[in-house]
Amino acid sequence: MFSLIAQVARFFRSSNDSNPASHAAMLMESADVRAGLDAHHAQELRAAASAWLSVVR
């Protein structure tokens, strides 16, 4: 769980300088990359993207 929080924090820090895509899109892209390696982690990233979208709305 800590790795998920750390990865989300990295997304926020890296996008402060340039904002090419939304945070949810970056999380979903990471989930797609992780899907073949660790399905559970990919699902956590998708849940984080969904939570981000519900907060933003």
N, C-alpha and C positions, 0 to 999 in steps of 0.2 A: 504494500500500500504506500510506503514511503517513496518508492521509486515513481509511482504515479504522480504523487504530489510534487516531487522534484521535477519531473518532466513538464508538468503544467506550469510550474514556476519558471522554468527555462523558456517556455513559449512566451510568457508575459514579458520577461526581460529582453528577449531577442526581438520582439516586435515593437519595442518602444521607439527605436530609431526609424524603422520603416514599417509600414503597415500594408503589405501587399495582399494579404488574405486575412480572413477573420480567424479568431482563435479556434472556433469550432471547426473550421475547415482544416486547420493545421492538425488538430487533434484527430479528426477523421482520417487524414492522410497517414498519420502515424499509426493509427489503428489498422489501416489497410496493409501497411508495411509489416506490422507485428503479427497479423493474422496467421501467416504461415509458420511463424516461429513460436508464438505463445498466444493461444486463443483466449485465455483468461485475461491476459494483459490487454489484448486488443479490445475485449468487451469492456474493460474498465475505462479505456480511452474513449470508447463510444459513449459510455455513460457520462463521462466528464464533458464531452462535447454537447450532449443533450442537456446537461445541467447548465452549461454556459449559455446555451440558447434560451433556456427558461428564465435565467436571471436577466439576460439582456432584454428580453421582451418585457 
